[in-house]
Amino acid sequence: MGVRIAWTIVALIIVGAVASALFRVATAPDRIQSRKDTAKEVCVKSGGEWVIVIAGRQEVCKRG
């Protein structure tokens, strides 16, 4: 009986970890976009210019 409970607990922990990982992957684009929007806002407010580097398709803050 004790072994069955232990395996059930282990299985629940594994299922929880997998569900958590899937949630993080599924919501990653939203979090990335939110961080990018915040970075753009801070860049512009601090006197910089948000530019796209063509070669690497990266967006950076150009100051000065």
NUSE-55150 format. One line per 8 residues: number of its first residue (from 1); their letters; for each residue x, y, z of C-alpha. Coordinates in nm, 3 decimals. Layout:
NUM = A = X Y Z  ...
This chain:
1 = MGVRIAWT = 0.000 0.000 0.000  0.280 0.243 0.090  0.466 0.175 -0.233  0.155 0.248 -0.440  0.109 0.584 -0.266  0.476 0.669 -0.321  0.451 0.592 -0.693  0.132 0.796 -0.717
9 = IVALIIVG = 0.304 1.094 -0.557  0.604 1.060 -0.790  0.372 1.036 -1.092  0.180 1.347 -0.983  0.505 1.541 -0.941  0.618 1.435 -1.289  0.282 1.530 -1.442  0.297 1.866 -1.266
17 = AVASALFR = 0.650 1.932 -1.391  0.554 1.845 -1.749  0.244 2.063 -1.733  0.451 2.351 -1.597  0.708 2.315 -1.874  0.440 2.305 -2.142  0.279 2.618 -1.998  0.614 2.802 -2.002
25 = VATAPDRI = 0.674 2.705 -2.364  0.322 2.797 -2.470  0.336 3.142 -2.309  0.695 3.224 -2.411  0.602 3.437 -2.716  0.376 3.656 -2.500  0.647 3.707 -2.241  0.909 3.782 -2.506
33 = QSRKDTAK = 0.682 4.039 -2.672  0.606 4.200 -2.336  0.976 4.235 -2.255  1.047 4.374 -2.602  0.769 4.633 -2.566  0.903 4.738 -2.227  1.255 4.769 -2.368  1.128 4.984 -2.656
41 = EVCVKSGG = 0.943 5.212 -2.416  1.243 5.254 -2.187  1.471 5.317 -2.485  1.252 5.592 -2.628  1.193 5.754 -2.287  1.567 5.763 -2.218  1.637 5.946 -2.544  1.735 5.650 -2.757
49 = EWVIVIAG = 1.612 5.522 -3.088  1.480 5.167 -3.139  1.642 5.028 -3.453  1.639 4.697 -3.636  1.976 4.552 -3.733  1.911 4.401 -4.076  2.187 4.140 -4.076  2.081 3.968 -3.757
57 = RQEVCKRG = 1.717 4.077 -3.753  1.769 4.198 -3.401  1.613 4.506 -3.249  1.841 4.725 -3.040  1.837 5.059 -2.866  2.070 5.310 -3.027  2.172 5.592 -2.797  2.381 5.895 -2.877
